């Protein structure tokens, strides 16, 4: 476990009863994540869920709060974005390609690793046009506004918004 909640960690480590309850909670949440969402999460991800920590102490388990917290986990968001890319969502593909393009061009291995992780290793390469090219100007601008200034200018030039 991470040390973000040292008192919780100390209590769990000092009590065999709480250690067993925490281990059961971690297993329950991991099984639930895989069964319902197809997401594999780590113990440190479970540690981020306050409902899991409260449930370890026997508190009432609020399913709605748990699901809301779960959907905010980085691991869940990454899988959801990957699924959107694989489903052909042009906006998700464009956002992923722009993340890859933020990495310096001389770091080819790092760029390719990121592209594979984001599911866009073949998007935007070769003879394909820029992923933002098929979008309206408003959509292009909305996506470009999420980028750092230098990347925003470079991408705006690539799609013809700026000279």
N, C-alpha and C positions, 0 to 999 in steps of 0.2 A: 504494500500500500504506500501511496505517496504521503508526504508529511504535511499536507495542506490542512488537515484536521488532527493535530498531534494528540489532543485529549481523547478523541474517539479512538485513534489508533492505540493509545496507551491502554485504554479500558478494554478494548478487544484483545490485545496481546496479553493482558494480565489475567483475563478470565477465560478458563477453558470453555465455560458455558457460552459466553459471548463469541468466542472464536468459532465454535461449532455453528452458532446461529449466523455469523457473518459468512462463513464458508457456504452454508446452505442458501443464504440470500444471494451470494455471488453466483452460485450454480443456477438458482431459479431465474435470476435476471438474464444470465447468459443464454439459458435454454429458451426463455421467452423471446429474447432478441433474435435468436436464430429461427425459432418456430414461426413467429408472427411477422418478422421484418426481413429475415434472411441476412442478418447482420451479425458478424462475429465481433464481440467486444471483449476487452480485457478487464481484469480486476480493477485496474486504475480507472477505467471508464465507469464501472459500477460505483466506485468510490465517489465519483462526481454526483451521483444521484442522492439527494437528501432523503428521498423516500426509502431508499435501500438502507441508509444509515439509521433512520428512525425505526424502520421495520426490524432491524437487528436488536433494538432495545425493547421490542414488543409494542411499539406504537401502532396506531391504526394506519393501515396501508391505503393511501388515497390513490386509486388507479388512474384517475384523470391527471393528477399532478405528476404521477410517475411517468405517464405517457408523454406529457408535455416536456418534462425534463429529458426523457430519453430522446425525443426528436431534436433536442438541441445539442446532443452529443456530437462531437466532431466525427466520430466513426460512422454514425448514422447519416449525417449530412454528406459525407464523402461517398457513401454507397448510393444514396439517393441521386446525387449529381452524376455518378457514373451510369446509373440506370437511365437517367434522362438523356445522357449523351448516346448511349447504346440504342435508345429508342428513336434516335434521329432528331431530338429537340435541337433546333438550330441555335437557339439562344444559349442553351447549355454548352453546345459544341463551341460556339464563339467565345464564351467566357473561359472555357478550358484552354482553347488555343491561345487566348490572350495571356493567360497565366503562364503558359509555356514560353511565350514570346518575351515575357519579362526577364527570363534567364538570359544572360549574355550569350550571344551566338557562338563565341569561342568555347563555351562549355557544352559541347555537343552531347556528351554522354549524359550529363545532368538534364539537359533539355529532353533527350529521348526517354530517359527514365521517368521524368515528370509526365511526358505525353502518354506513355504507356499506362502510368498510374491513373491518369485522368481519362483514359479511354479514347484519346485523340491522336494516336500515333500515326494514323493515316489521314486524318482530317487536316486540310489546309496545306498539305505538302504536294509536291509534284506539280501537276498542271491544274489542280483545282484552284478556283478563285478563293479570295478571302472569305472566311465564314460570315462576315458581316455584310458582304456584298448583296445578298438576297433580301436584306431587311430594309425597311423604310428608314428614312433619316432620323425620325424620332427614336426608334428602337436603337439605331446605331449610336446616337448621342447618349441615350440612357446607359448603355453598356460602357461606352467610352468614359463616361463620367466616373465610373467606379475604379478607373486605373490611375496610377500615379501620373503626374503631369507629363513627364518625358515620354512614357509609353502611350499616353493619350494622344499626344501630338503625332508620334510615329504611326500609330494605328489609324488616326484620322487621315493622314496623308495616304496611307495604303488603300483606303476605301474611297478616296477622292473627296473627302469633306474639306480638307485643307490642302493648300499647295505648299 
